[in-house]
Amino acid sequence: MIRLRYFARLREQLGTGSEEMAPAASVAEVLERLRARGGVWAEAFDGEQTVLVAVNQETVGVDAPLADGDEVAFFPPVTGG
């Protein structure tokens, strides 16, 4: 299994902070599965909103490979001053 974590507005929008999912080959495959759920899931990951991804606490691109046991975190860009 892989562990998915959602932060900030994504957690609010999706109504959950984390879940487990069957292993996937890449972040892109995870995103595809999440969008396929439809509704708020499709909206959150439709590419219109910027979403950053980290695998095991390292920022990665959507083409990053995954292995069983990985943690994948999704979060909006952080701004501040």
C-alpha positions, 0 to 999 in steps of 0.5 A: 500500500501507499499512503496518501496525505492531503494538506491545506485547502486540499484536505478541506476540499476532499474532506480527508487528510489521509488514506491508503491506496493500492501501489501505483507505478507513478505519481501520474497513475495516482493522480489518474485514479484520484481524478477518476473518482469524479466530483471534488476529486476530479476538481482538485486534481484537474490541473486547473489548480496548482498542486505540489507533490512530495514522495517520502518528503521530497518534492517530485514531479508527476513522472516520479516512480513509486514503490510499495510503502511510499508516502505521497503528499499533495499540497498547494504552493506555499506563499508568504512574506 
